[in-house]
């Protein structure tokens, strides 16, 4: 299960990274993160939790221009930078095969 969970986390990270440029991979990464669920009993479970939170905040931030008008574009840019930081942190933790401490925090 551990190797399978590791591959799943890699695919989630790749799709989130591609989703920074295109919306469809981001949505696919979020759907997969929810469908696969947490890899309970392994340190990859924190990566799944981290991915789900990244997905929802990125999705809501991506919808900001629809709700907030012109100010929404500034919010969209800030959320995009935040998502870049989260995806980078996820890749670094994946590479080191370590827990993501407190995956529920903002960064």
PLY file of the C-alpha trace (Angstrom):
ply
format ascii 1.0
element vertex 107
property float x
property float y
property float z
element edge 106
property int vertex1
property int vertex2
end_header
0.00 0.00 0.00
2.81 2.40 0.76
4.31 2.32 -2.75
0.87 2.69 -4.28
0.11 5.65 -2.01
3.46 7.19 -2.96
2.62 6.95 -6.67
-0.79 8.46 -6.07
0.76 11.43 -4.28
3.18 11.89 -7.17
0.31 11.94 -9.68
-1.63 14.40 -7.55
1.40 16.70 -7.37
2.03 16.48 -11.12
-1.61 17.27 -11.89
-1.65 20.17 -9.43
1.51 21.56 -11.04
0.00 21.26 -14.53
-3.19 22.78 -13.17
-1.33 26.00 -12.39
-1.38 26.68 -16.14
-4.53 24.78 -17.14
-7.67 24.36 -15.06
-8.57 20.80 -16.11
-5.58 19.02 -14.48
-6.28 20.94 -11.26
-9.84 19.65 -11.22
-8.67 16.12 -12.03
-6.14 16.25 -9.18
-8.87 17.30 -6.76
-11.24 14.58 -7.91
-8.50 11.95 -7.61
-7.47 13.19 -4.16
-11.05 12.79 -2.98
-11.59 9.45 -4.75
-8.37 7.87 -3.50
-8.85 9.10 0.05
-6.16 9.30 2.65
-3.59 6.52 2.77
-4.34 5.76 6.40
-1.51 4.32 8.39
1.25 5.85 6.28
2.88 9.23 6.13
1.30 9.73 2.71
-2.02 10.43 4.42
-0.81 13.93 5.27
-0.07 14.49 1.57
-3.65 13.56 0.65
-5.06 15.92 3.27
-2.72 18.65 2.03
-3.79 18.04 -1.57
-7.50 18.20 -0.76
-7.08 21.50 1.07
-4.94 22.91 -1.75
-7.61 21.89 -4.25
-10.50 23.57 -2.46
-8.75 26.85 -1.70
-7.35 26.97 -5.25
-10.80 26.27 -6.71
-12.51 28.92 -4.59
-9.74 31.41 -5.36
-10.10 30.63 -9.06
-13.75 31.62 -8.88
-12.95 34.94 -7.16
-13.12 37.09 -10.32
-16.68 35.90 -10.91
-17.77 37.04 -7.47
-15.58 40.03 -6.63
-15.29 41.77 -9.99
-12.08 43.73 -10.58
-10.74 43.09 -7.07
-11.17 39.39 -7.78
-8.29 39.48 -10.28
-5.91 40.60 -7.54
-7.24 37.83 -5.30
-6.84 35.36 -8.17
-3.18 36.34 -8.55
-2.57 35.97 -4.81
-4.25 32.57 -4.71
-2.21 31.44 -7.73
1.05 32.39 -5.96
-0.21 30.62 -2.83
-0.95 27.49 -4.89
2.54 27.61 -6.42
3.99 27.67 -2.90
1.79 24.75 -1.80
2.62 22.65 -4.86
6.33 23.33 -4.38
6.12 22.38 -0.71
4.25 19.20 -1.65
6.92 18.21 -4.19
9.73 18.89 -1.70
8.06 16.78 0.99
7.38 14.05 -1.58
11.00 14.04 -2.68
12.18 13.66 0.92
9.42 11.10 1.63
8.40 12.93 4.77
5.23 13.90 6.56
3.69 17.24 5.76
3.39 18.63 9.27
-0.03 20.12 9.92
-1.47 19.78 6.39
-4.44 21.90 7.42
-2.44 25.10 7.87
-2.51 27.75 5.18
1.07 27.31 3.95
0 1
1 2
2 3
3 4
4 5
5 6
6 7
7 8
8 9
9 10
10 11
11 12
12 13
13 14
14 15
15 16
16 17
17 18
18 19
19 20
20 21
21 22
22 23
23 24
24 25
25 26
26 27
27 28
28 29
29 30
30 31
31 32
32 33
33 34
34 35
35 36
36 37
37 38
38 39
39 40
40 41
41 42
42 43
43 44
44 45
45 46
46 47
47 48
48 49
49 50
50 51
51 52
52 53
53 54
54 55
55 56
56 57
57 58
58 59
59 60
60 61
61 62
62 63
63 64
64 65
65 66
66 67
67 68
68 69
69 70
70 71
71 72
72 73
73 74
74 75
75 76
76 77
77 78
78 79
79 80
80 81
81 82
82 83
83 84
84 85
85 86
86 87
87 88
88 89
89 90
90 91
91 92
92 93
93 94
94 95
95 96
96 97
97 98
98 99
99 100
100 101
101 102
102 103
103 104
104 105
105 106
